[in-house]
């Protein structure tokens, strides 16, 4: 018997989705334009009107070569990945049982669903969200899908209202790094107000840009594995600072935002710097009063602890920063089934980095904070006979 672990950042990427998802779930007038699977250079790929969206794991390639530990399944000893375990509810639940994880927050494709035709793009988001709700109905207390919102404010607002009326999600995700409109733009205000009033949680998650953003000399080279690390922070610097600089959190005091898979070590310095600059503003408040005032009454650190959460998986840095974060704003995750995942050894990873902490703090980080944030009714203890106690 053990604590009911809740992983707050797990995945269901394009490669794991059913091949007929969009052909089945799009409205009839758009079905003939649906994203579908094509085999190109012996690799199964998602293609939408000529644009390649990403790979699909449901077809084995004839290509043979050394394994690169591309995902958690490689390390977990699962050879046949054409089963699409993450996208098959029964197999996903079996993997959760093996890892001793009771519930997962399931993020959709981190490559972003995009298309120049906004009607088709928005319909693809809607179709995915409806399919995800159906997928999670297999175990609604354990499979906690995170709905995806389109990347422009008006479409995101419309889709959110549709989803909120269905009452089948606890969190919605906006791929803020892929959005052209900055989060402080007034066009986002209706969405932020609606999310705030609904009680749902808004998240920003790292986006993988398949085509890259301009020339990258490290692409396809060993250096690329290290250069990739900067993307986890650079995508969030602007929207994170904008939440404070433009008074977004101040205007929406009940809005709760989760930063997914962005790391947590960079945030304390930035909050410290924002607090300092906020102090400088208030020292000159009479000057700014004549120019419209200061949009930020509360210190950034106060707003951060009130409204912002961040996920981590195996991060000694996160544990060392508990004095800064407190024990309420950090959410543990396994990152299943990504390359960085600790699956199927989550219990061993938790023991490795948290074994020295008091038990009540470990429980907060690994399920208590999630239960409070998402309103989960969790069992006091669970038993997973298959769960690995150690690596």
Order of alpha helices (4+ residues) and beta strands (2+ residues): beta-alpha-beta-beta-beta-alpha-alpha-beta-alpha-beta-alpha-beta-alpha-beta-alpha-alpha-alpha-beta-alpha-alpha-alpha-beta-alpha-alpha-beta-alpha-alpha-alpha
